[in-house]
């Protein structure tokens, strides 16, 4: 799953990276190739981290989350997913920021 900065939850289809690429391209009205060209050289070998920064999204698996920063709406969504049993980790213990 992917959580947008506004807290909305979406399936990461076909993958987390492709979903974030499509999300950024729709938002910024650019092509995937144009997005690739925007990537700074410092992130050539860490493209996913750059996608997290650019999109503001959070990737969610059943027992792991990954993001660069979290909005309050994303933290709320993460807690709701945990309460529903979809996310199986202790957010406060594993991710003190939340």
C-alpha positions, 0 to 999 in steps of 0.5 A: 500500500501507499499512503499519500501526504493527505492520508489517503491509502491506495494499493501500490499497483503494480509496485511501490516505485511504479505507483509513486512514479505515476503519482508524481507524473500525474501530479506534476503533469510530466512523463516518467522520462522527465521525472528521471531527468529531474533526479539529482546525481546523488540519488542515482543509486538510491532512486527510491529514497528520492521518490519518497522525497518527491512524492511525500508518500509512505510505503506500507507492507504488512510488517514494515513501512518506509518514508522520508518524512510523515505528515500527521494525516499519514501517521493517523492512517498508519495507526488506523491500519495497525488498529485494523490488523493490516499493519503488524508492528508497533509504530511508536516502538519501531518508528519513534517519530510517529 
